[in-house]
Amino acid sequence: MRKPHCCLLLSAIIIAIGLQSCKRTPEIYLPPHVVFFWIKDMGNRLPDTVLNNTKFYFFDKSNTKQYVNDLVRATNEGTMQAYTLGILGTRNICLVSGDSNIKTFYIEYPGSTDIDTLYVDCRHLNTAEAEKDPCRCYFPHPREVRFNSSPAPIDTATPDGNPIYLLSK
């Protein structure tokens, strides 16, 4: 007779644990979101040769030039043809902005002496702040992005809702 009672008790414990885990809040998202940029020159998409070799850089606290080492072309996914449109993405720009408090970046184009200025204001939230933030993340989307001192408009018509900052030369 003990075996049915043990199985019933064990089943009840498993169900109770399962119900408890359903009540947990989602974990805080650790890495920064990808920040997307769409650079256009006089309304036109930049050529692939330029997009594939464009670099973002900044000057660190010792005034040494450092490149944002993860700047890449965004990929085509579903209805969002980011690669075809010429959109660039990086996560590390928010790490540098939020952790090192460096907000000014520069855009270097291949075969050109033309340098554009990019201001990106990201924050690194502590756990209490991240739990209250709508994104539930330590590095929310930038608070402010400016391109050559002008506010960068945002295209929010992306399928996943991630903003794309429009940079018009």
mmCIF file of the C-alpha atoms, coordinates in Angstrom:
data_MODEL
# 
_entry.id   MODEL 
# 
loop_
_atom_site.group_PDB 
_atom_site.id 
_atom_site.type_symbol 
_atom_site.label_atom_id 
_atom_site.label_alt_id 
_atom_site.label_comp_id 
_atom_site.label_asym_id 
_atom_site.label_entity_id 
_atom_site.label_seq_id 
_atom_site.pdbx_PDB_ins_code 
_atom_site.Cartn_x 
_atom_site.Cartn_y 
_atom_site.Cartn_z 
_atom_site.occupancy 
_atom_site.B_iso_or_equiv 
_atom_site.pdbx_formal_charge 
_atom_site.auth_seq_id 
_atom_site.auth_comp_id 
_atom_site.auth_asym_id 
_atom_site.auth_atom_id 
_atom_site.pdbx_PDB_model_num 
ATOM 1   C CA . MET A 1 1   ? 0.000  0.000  0.000   1.00 0.00 ? 1   MET A CA 1 
ATOM 2   C CA . ARG A 1 2   ? 2.871  2.410  0.567   1.00 0.00 ? 2   ARG A CA 1 
ATOM 3   C CA . LYS A 1 3   ? 3.949  2.493  -3.079  1.00 0.00 ? 3   LYS A CA 1 
ATOM 4   C CA . PRO A 1 4   ? 0.763  4.221  -4.382  1.00 0.00 ? 4   PRO A CA 1 
ATOM 5   C CA . HIS A 1 5   ? 1.027  6.841  -1.627  1.00 0.00 ? 5   HIS A CA 1 
ATOM 6   C CA . CYS A 1 6   ? 4.699  7.481  -2.432  1.00 0.00 ? 6   CYS A CA 1 
ATOM 7   C CA . CYS A 1 7   ? 3.934  7.812  -6.149  1.00 0.00 ? 7   CYS A CA 1 
ATOM 8   C CA . LEU A 1 8   ? 1.076  10.183 -5.394  1.00 0.00 ? 8   LEU A CA 1 
ATOM 9   C CA . LEU A 1 9   ? 3.249  12.286 -3.080  1.00 0.00 ? 9   LEU A CA 1 
ATOM 10  C CA . LEU A 1 10  ? 6.098  12.330 -5.596  1.00 0.00 ? 10  LEU A CA 1 
ATOM 11  C CA . SER A 1 11  ? 3.706  13.371 -8.392  1.00 0.00 ? 11  SER A CA 1 
ATOM 12  C CA . ALA A 1 12  ? 2.306  16.176 -6.244  1.00 0.00 ? 12  ALA A CA 1 
ATOM 13  C CA . ILE A 1 13  ? 5.810  17.469 -5.504  1.00 0.00 ? 13  ILE A CA 1 
ATOM 14  C CA . ILE A 1 14  ? 6.773  17.413 -9.193  1.00 0.00 ? 14  ILE A CA 1 
ATOM 15  C CA . ILE A 1 15  ? 3.602  19.302 -10.160 1.00 0.00 ? 15  ILE A CA 1 
ATOM 16  C CA . ALA A 1 16  ? 4.169  21.890 -7.388  1.00 0.00 ? 16  ALA A CA 1 
ATOM 17  C CA . ILE A 1 17  ? 7.742  22.486 -8.550  1.00 0.00 ? 17  ILE A CA 1 
ATOM 18  C CA . GLY A 1 18  ? 6.561  22.812 -12.139 1.00 0.00 ? 18  GLY A CA 1 
ATOM 19  C CA . LEU A 1 19  ? 3.929  25.372 -11.165 1.00 0.00 ? 19  LEU A CA 1 
ATOM 20  C CA . GLN A 1 20  ? 6.474  27.368 -9.175  1.00 0.00 ? 20  GLN A CA 1 
ATOM 21  C CA . SER A 1 21  ? 8.839  27.562 -12.129 1.00 0.00 ? 21  SER A CA 1 
ATOM 22  C CA . CYS A 1 22  ? 6.023  28.940 -14.296 1.00 0.00 ? 22  CYS A CA 1 
ATOM 23  C CA . LYS A 1 23  ? 5.687  31.904 -11.943 1.00 0.00 ? 23  LYS A CA 1 
ATOM 24  C CA . ARG A 1 24  ? 9.326  32.999 -12.281 1.00 0.00 ? 24  ARG A CA 1 
ATOM 25  C CA . THR A 1 25  ? 10.012 36.232 -14.069 1.00 0.00 ? 25  THR A CA 1 
ATOM 26  C CA . PRO A 1 26  ? 12.114 35.990 -17.214 1.00 0.00 ? 26  PRO A CA 1 
ATOM 27  C CA . GLU A 1 27  ? 15.847 36.225 -16.780 1.00 0.00 ? 27  GLU A CA 1 
ATOM 28  C CA . ILE A 1 28  ? 17.547 39.529 -17.447 1.00 0.00 ? 28  ILE A CA 1 
ATOM 29  C CA . TYR A 1 29  ? 19.049 39.673 -20.934 1.00 0.00 ? 29  TYR A CA 1 
ATOM 30  C CA . LEU A 1 30  ? 22.801 39.952 -20.515 1.00 0.00 ? 30  LEU A CA 1 
ATOM 31  C CA . PRO A 1 31  ? 24.453 40.944 -23.813 1.00 0.00 ? 31  PRO A CA 1 
ATOM 32  C CA . PRO A 1 32  ? 23.610 44.289 -25.354 1.00 0.00 ? 32  PRO A CA 1 
ATOM 33  C CA . HIS A 1 33  ? 21.069 44.347 -28.137 1.00 0.00 ? 33  HIS A CA 1 
ATOM 34  C CA . VAL A 1 34  ? 22.441 44.773 -31.628 1.00 0.00 ? 34  VAL A CA 1 
ATOM 35  C CA . VAL A 1 35  ? 22.346 48.431 -32.621 1.00 0.00 ? 35  VAL A CA 1 
ATOM 36  C CA . PHE A 1 36  ? 21.511 48.833 -36.303 1.00 0.00 ? 36  PHE A CA 1 
ATOM 37  C CA . PHE A 1 37  ? 22.602 51.711 -38.539 1.00 0.00 ? 37  PHE A CA 1 
ATOM 38  C CA . TRP A 1 38  ? 21.462 52.512 -42.063 1.00 0.00 ? 38  TRP A CA 1 
ATOM 39  C CA . ILE A 1 39  ? 23.855 54.979 -43.697 1.00 0.00 ? 39  ILE A CA 1 
ATOM 40  C CA . LYS A 1 40  ? 22.682 56.698 -46.855 1.00 0.00 ? 40  LYS A CA 1 
ATOM 41  C CA . ASP A 1 41  ? 24.543 59.186 -49.016 1.00 0.00 ? 41  ASP A CA 1 
ATOM 42  C CA . MET A 1 42  ? 22.161 61.797 -50.430 1.00 0.00 ? 42  MET A CA 1 
ATOM 43  C CA . GLY A 1 43  ? 19.316 59.291 -50.026 1.00 0.00 ? 43  GLY A CA 1 
ATOM 44  C CA . ASN A 1 44  ? 21.157 56.482 -51.805 1.00 0.00 ? 44  ASN A CA 1 
ATOM 45  C CA . ARG A 1 45  ? 22.368 53.173 -50.414 1.00 0.00 ? 45  ARG A CA 1 
ATOM 46  C CA . LEU A 1 46  ? 26.144 52.955 -50.068 1.00 0.00 ? 46  LEU A CA 1 
ATOM 47  C CA . PRO A 1 47  ? 27.872 50.527 -52.462 1.00 0.00 ? 47  PRO A CA 1 
ATOM 48  C CA . ASP A 1 48  ? 28.753 47.061 -51.148 1.00 0.00 ? 48  ASP A CA 1 
ATOM 49  C CA . THR A 1 49  ? 32.470 47.824 -51.447 1.00 0.00 ? 49  THR A CA 1 
ATOM 50  C CA . VAL A 1 50  ? 31.993 50.745 -49.049 1.00 0.00 ? 50  VAL A CA 1 
ATOM 51  C CA . LEU A 1 51  ? 29.603 48.948 -46.668 1.00 0.00 ? 51  LEU A CA 1 
ATOM 52  C CA . ASN A 1 52  ? 31.838 45.884 -46.431 1.00 0.00 ? 52  ASN A CA 1 
ATOM 53  C CA . ASN A 1 53  ? 34.834 48.002 -45.418 1.00 0.00 ? 53  ASN A CA 1 
ATOM 54  C CA . THR A 1 54  ? 33.309 50.804 -43.328 1.00 0.00 ? 54  THR A CA 1 
ATOM 55  C CA . LYS A 1 55  ? 34.713 50.980 -39.801 1.00 0.00 ? 55  LYS A CA 1 
ATOM 56  C CA . PHE A 1 56  ? 33.536 52.605 -36.570 1.00 0.00 ? 56  PHE A CA 1 
ATOM 57  C CA . TYR A 1 57  ? 36.188 53.737 -34.129 1.00 0.00 ? 57  TYR A CA 1 
ATOM 58  C CA . PHE A 1 58  ? 36.617 55.732 -30.924 1.00 0.00 ? 58  PHE A CA 1 
ATOM 59  C CA . PHE A 1 59  ? 39.410 57.059 -28.759 1.00 0.00 ? 59  PHE A CA 1 
ATOM 60  C CA . ASP A 1 60  ? 39.821 55.293 -25.433 1.00 0.00 ? 60  ASP A CA 1 
ATOM 61  C CA . LYS A 1 61  ? 40.725 56.944 -22.115 1.00 0.00 ? 61  LYS A CA 1 
ATOM 62  C CA . SER A 1 62  ? 44.417 56.995 -23.076 1.00 0.00 ? 62  SER A CA 1 
ATOM 63  C CA . ASN A 1 63  ? 43.508 58.670 -26.406 1.00 0.00 ? 63  ASN A CA 1 
ATOM 64  C CA . THR A 1 64  ? 44.350 55.552 -28.420 1.00 0.00 ? 64  THR A CA 1 
ATOM 65  C CA . LYS A 1 65  ? 42.287 54.860 -31.526 1.00 0.00 ? 65  LYS A CA 1 
ATOM 66  C CA . GLN A 1 66  ? 40.233 51.674 -31.052 1.00 0.00 ? 66  GLN A CA 1 
ATOM 67  C CA . TYR A 1 67  ? 37.930 50.057 -33.610 1.00 0.00 ? 67  TYR A CA 1 
ATOM 68  C CA . VAL A 1 68  ? 34.480 48.729 -32.779 1.00 0.00 ? 68  VAL A CA 1 
ATOM 69  C CA . ASN A 1 69  ? 35.506 45.164 -33.538 1.00 0.00 ? 69  ASN A CA 1 
ATOM 70  C CA . ASP A 1 70  ? 32.127 43.585 -34.266 1.00 0.00 ? 70  ASP A CA 1 
ATOM 71  C CA . LEU A 1 71  ? 30.655 45.929 -36.895 1.00 0.00 ? 71  LEU A CA 1 
ATOM 72  C CA . VAL A 1 72  ? 29.080 43.707 -39.567 1.00 0.00 ? 72  VAL A CA 1 
ATOM 73  C CA . ARG A 1 73  ? 26.523 43.798 -42.345 1.00 0.00 ? 73  ARG A CA 1 
ATOM 74  C CA . ALA A 1 74  ? 23.128 42.768 -41.038 1.00 0.00 ? 74  ALA A CA 1 
ATOM 75  C CA . THR A 1 75  ? 21.617 39.641 -42.587 1.00 0.00 ? 75  THR A CA 1 
ATOM 76  C CA . ASN A 1 76  ? 18.473 39.125 -44.633 1.00 0.00 ? 76  ASN A CA 1 
ATOM 77  C CA . GLU A 1 77  ? 15.877 37.414 -42.453 1.00 0.00 ? 77  GLU A CA 1 
ATOM 78  C CA . GLY A 1 78  ? 12.321 36.769 -43.584 1.00 0.00 ? 78  GLY A CA 1 
ATOM 79  C CA . THR A 1 79  ? 10.772 39.983 -44.851 1.00 0.00 ? 79  THR A CA 1 
ATOM 80  C CA . MET A 1 80  ? 13.572 42.120 -43.413 1.00 0.00 ? 80  MET A CA 1 
ATOM 81  C CA . GLN A 1 81  ? 16.178 42.385 -46.162 1.00 0.00 ? 81  GLN A CA 1 
ATOM 82  C CA . ALA A 1 82  ? 18.772 44.129 -43.992 1.00 0.00 ? 82  ALA A CA 1 
ATOM 83  C CA . TYR A 1 83  ? 21.814 42.966 -45.965 1.00 0.00 ? 83  TYR A CA 1 
ATOM 84  C CA . THR A 1 84  ? 20.257 44.014 -49.264 1.00 0.00 ? 84  THR A CA 1 
ATOM 85  C CA . LEU A 1 85  ? 19.349 47.429 -47.808 1.00 0.00 ? 85  LEU A CA 1 
ATOM 86  C CA . GLY A 1 86  ? 22.915 47.948 -46.537 1.00 0.00 ? 86  GLY A CA 1 
ATOM 87  C CA . ILE A 1 87  ? 22.253 47.973 -42.801 1.00 0.00 ? 87  ILE A CA 1 
ATOM 88  C CA . LEU A 1 88  ? 25.196 47.623 -40.393 1.00 0.00 ? 88  LEU A CA 1 
ATOM 89  C CA . GLY A 1 89  ? 25.011 46.230 -36.861 1.00 0.00 ? 89  GLY A CA 1 
ATOM 90  C CA . THR A 1 90  ? 27.124 46.122 -33.695 1.00 0.00 ? 90  THR A CA 1 
ATOM 91  C CA . ARG A 1 91  ? 26.654 45.086 -30.064 1.00 0.00 ? 91  ARG A CA 1 
ATOM 92  C CA . ASN A 1 92  ? 29.997 46.359 -28.814 1.00 0.00 ? 92  ASN A CA 1 
ATOM 93  C CA . ILE A 1 93  ? 29.170 50.024 -29.391 1.00 0.00 ? 93  ILE A CA 1 
ATOM 94  C CA . CYS A 1 94  ? 26.835 49.849 -26.364 1.00 0.00 ? 94  CYS A CA 1 
ATOM 95  C CA . LEU A 1 95  ? 29.468 48.045 -24.291 1.00 0.00 ? 95  LEU A CA 1 
ATOM 96  C CA . VAL A 1 96  ? 31.941 50.852 -24.962 1.00 0.00 ? 96  VAL A CA 1 
ATOM 97  C CA . SER A 1 97  ? 29.338 53.570 -24.421 1.00 0.00 ? 97  SER A CA 1 
ATOM 98  C CA . GLY A 1 98  ? 27.763 52.020 -21.323 1.00 0.00 ? 98  GLY A CA 1 
ATOM 99  C CA . ASP A 1 99  ? 30.836 50.596 -19.592 1.00 0.00 ? 99  ASP A CA 1 
ATOM 100 C CA . SER A 1 100 ? 33.542 53.087 -20.556 1.00 0.00 ? 100 SER A CA 1 
ATOM 101 C CA . ASN A 1 101 ? 31.313 56.156 -20.816 1.00 0.00 ? 101 ASN A CA 1 
ATOM 102 C CA . ILE A 1 102 ? 32.663 56.859 -24.311 1.00 0.00 ? 102 ILE A CA 1 
ATOM 103 C CA . LYS A 1 103 ? 29.848 58.336 -26.356 1.00 0.00 ? 103 LYS A CA 1 
ATOM 104 C CA . THR A 1 104 ? 31.618 59.728 -29.447 1.00 0.00 ? 104 THR A CA 1 
ATOM 105 C CA . PHE A 1 105 ? 32.475 57.405 -32.305 1.00 0.00 ? 105 PHE A CA 1 
ATOM 106 C CA . TYR A 1 106 ? 33.722 58.046 -35.807 1.00 0.00 ? 106 TYR A CA 1 
ATOM 107 C CA . ILE A 1 107 ? 32.817 56.418 -39.102 1.00 0.00 ? 107 ILE A CA 1 
ATOM 108 C CA . GLU A 1 108 ? 35.684 55.738 -41.470 1.00 0.00 ? 108 GLU A CA 1 
ATOM 109 C CA . TYR A 1 109 ? 34.865 54.967 -45.101 1.00 0.00 ? 109 TYR A CA 1 
ATOM 110 C CA . PRO A 1 110 ? 37.270 53.045 -47.354 1.00 0.00 ? 110 PRO A CA 1 
ATOM 111 C CA . GLY A 1 111 ? 39.216 55.115 -49.862 1.00 0.00 ? 111 GLY A CA 1 
ATOM 112 C CA . SER A 1 112 ? 37.929 58.373 -48.386 1.00 0.00 ? 112 SER A CA 1 
ATOM 113 C CA . THR A 1 113 ? 39.159 61.040 -45.994 1.00 0.00 ? 113 THR A CA 1 
ATOM 114 C CA . ASP A 1 114 ? 35.515 61.778 -45.130 1.00 0.00 ? 114 ASP A CA 1 
ATOM 115 C CA . ILE A 1 115 ? 34.948 60.994 -41.430 1.00 0.00 ? 115 ILE A CA 1 
ATOM 116 C CA . ASP A 1 116 ? 31.484 61.230 -39.870 1.00 0.00 ? 116 ASP A CA 1 
ATOM 117 C CA . THR A 1 117 ? 30.786 61.641 -36.160 1.00 0.00 ? 117 THR A CA 1 
ATOM 118 C CA . LEU A 1 118 ? 28.403 59.320 -34.350 1.00 0.00 ? 118 LEU A CA 1 
ATOM 119 C CA . TYR A 1 119 ? 27.214 60.000 -30.803 1.00 0.00 ? 119 TYR A CA 1 
ATOM 120 C CA . VAL A 1 120 ? 25.752 56.910 -29.087 1.00 0.00 ? 120 VAL A CA 1 
ATOM 121 C CA . ASP A 1 121 ? 24.519 57.143 -25.496 1.00 0.00 ? 121 ASP A CA 1 
ATOM 122 C CA . CYS A 1 122 ? 24.003 53.677 -24.014 1.00 0.00 ? 122 CYS A CA 1 
ATOM 123 C CA . ARG A 1 123 ? 23.695 52.783 -20.353 1.00 0.00 ? 123 ARG A CA 1 
ATOM 124 C CA . HIS A 1 124 ? 24.830 49.760 -18.377 1.00 0.00 ? 124 HIS A CA 1 
ATOM 125 C CA . LEU A 1 125 ? 22.051 49.140 -15.864 1.00 0.00 ? 125 LEU A CA 1 
ATOM 126 C CA . ASN A 1 126 ? 22.473 47.442 -12.526 1.00 0.00 ? 126 ASN A CA 1 
ATOM 127 C CA . THR A 1 127 ? 20.244 44.442 -11.735 1.00 0.00 ? 127 THR A CA 1 
ATOM 128 C CA . ALA A 1 128 ? 17.524 46.459 -9.972  1.00 0.00 ? 128 ALA A CA 1 
ATOM 129 C CA . GLU A 1 129 ? 17.320 48.906 -12.901 1.00 0.00 ? 129 GLU A CA 1 
ATOM 130 C CA . ALA A 1 130 ? 17.366 46.082 -15.472 1.00 0.00 ? 130 ALA A CA 1 
ATOM 131 C CA . GLU A 1 131 ? 14.470 44.332 -13.718 1.00 0.00 ? 131 GLU A CA 1 
ATOM 132 C CA . LYS A 1 132 ? 12.378 47.509 -14.040 1.00 0.00 ? 132 LYS A CA 1 
ATOM 133 C CA . ASP A 1 133 ? 13.390 48.351 -17.608 1.00 0.00 ? 133 ASP A CA 1 
ATOM 134 C CA . PRO A 1 134 ? 10.885 47.295 -20.316 1.00 0.00 ? 134 PRO A CA 1 
ATOM 135 C CA . CYS A 1 135 ? 13.584 45.281 -22.137 1.00 0.00 ? 135 CYS A CA 1 
ATOM 136 C CA . ARG A 1 136 ? 14.644 43.424 -18.943 1.00 0.00 ? 136 ARG A CA 1 
ATOM 137 C CA . CYS A 1 137 ? 18.256 43.827 -19.997 1.00 0.00 ? 137 CYS A CA 1 
ATOM 138 C CA . TYR A 1 138 ? 21.493 45.308 -18.733 1.00 0.00 ? 138 TYR A CA 1 
ATOM 139 C CA . PHE A 1 139 ? 22.120 47.266 -21.940 1.00 0.00 ? 139 PHE A CA 1 
ATOM 140 C CA . PRO A 1 140 ? 18.881 48.771 -23.309 1.00 0.00 ? 140 PRO A CA 1 
ATOM 141 C CA . HIS A 1 141 ? 18.759 50.384 -26.730 1.00 0.00 ? 141 HIS A CA 1 
ATOM 142 C CA . PRO A 1 142 ? 20.615 53.718 -26.864 1.00 0.00 ? 142 PRO A CA 1 
ATOM 143 C CA . ARG A 1 143 ? 18.999 56.679 -25.145 1.00 0.00 ? 143 ARG A CA 1 
ATOM 144 C CA . GLU A 1 144 ? 20.286 58.969 -27.866 1.00 0.00 ? 144 GLU A CA 1 
ATOM 145 C CA . VAL A 1 145 ? 21.986 58.662 -31.245 1.00 0.00 ? 145 VAL A CA 1 
ATOM 146 C CA . ARG A 1 146 ? 23.260 61.644 -33.221 1.00 0.00 ? 146 ARG A CA 1 
ATOM 147 C CA . PHE A 1 147 ? 24.930 61.677 -36.615 1.00 0.00 ? 147 PHE A CA 1 
ATOM 148 C CA . ASN A 1 148 ? 27.172 64.685 -37.308 1.00 0.00 ? 148 ASN A CA 1 
ATOM 149 C CA . SER A 1 149 ? 25.492 66.485 -34.376 1.00 0.00 ? 149 SER A CA 1 
ATOM 150 C CA . SER A 1 150 ? 21.908 65.923 -35.659 1.00 0.00 ? 150 SER A CA 1 
ATOM 151 C CA . PRO A 1 151 ? 19.489 63.505 -33.988 1.00 0.00 ? 151 PRO A CA 1 
ATOM 152 C CA . ALA A 1 152 ? 19.333 60.252 -35.944 1.00 0.00 ? 152 ALA A CA 1 
ATOM 153 C CA . PRO A 1 153 ? 15.756 59.362 -36.887 1.00 0.00 ? 153 PRO A CA 1 
ATOM 154 C CA . ILE A 1 154 ? 14.632 55.829 -36.099 1.00 0.00 ? 154 ILE A CA 1 
ATOM 155 C CA . ASP A 1 155 ? 12.997 53.356 -38.447 1.00 0.00 ? 155 ASP A CA 1 
ATOM 156 C CA . THR A 1 156 ? 10.863 51.133 -36.210 1.00 0.00 ? 156 THR A CA 1 
ATOM 157 C CA . ALA A 1 157 ? 9.083  49.326 -39.041 1.00 0.00 ? 157 ALA A CA 1 
ATOM 158 C CA . THR A 1 158 ? 11.280 46.267 -38.645 1.00 0.00 ? 158 THR A CA 1 
ATOM 159 C CA . PRO A 1 159 ? 9.520  42.922 -38.150 1.00 0.00 ? 159 PRO A CA 1 
ATOM 160 C CA . ASP A 1 160 ? 11.182 42.319 -34.772 1.00 0.00 ? 160 ASP A CA 1 
ATOM 161 C CA . GLY A 1 161 ? 10.729 45.898 -33.547 1.00 0.00 ? 161 GLY A CA 1 
ATOM 162 C CA . ASN A 1 162 ? 14.447 46.632 -33.216 1.00 0.00 ? 162 ASN A CA 1 
ATOM 163 C CA . PRO A 1 163 ? 15.145 50.261 -34.102 1.00 0.00 ? 163 PRO A CA 1 
ATOM 164 C CA . ILE A 1 164 ? 17.332 51.101 -37.059 1.00 0.00 ? 164 ILE A CA 1 
ATOM 165 C CA . TYR A 1 165 ? 19.093 54.448 -36.777 1.00 0.00 ? 165 TYR A CA 1 
ATOM 166 C CA . LEU A 1 166 ? 19.011 56.327 -40.068 1.00 0.00 ? 166 LEU A CA 1 
ATOM 167 C CA . LEU A 1 167 ? 22.231 58.182 -40.821 1.00 0.00 ? 167 LEU A CA 1 
ATOM 168 C CA . SER A 1 168 ? 21.923 60.562 -43.771 1.00 0.00 ? 168 SER A CA 1 
ATOM 169 C CA . LYS A 1 169 ? 25.060 62.072 -45.287 1.00 0.00 ? 169 LYS A CA 1 
# 
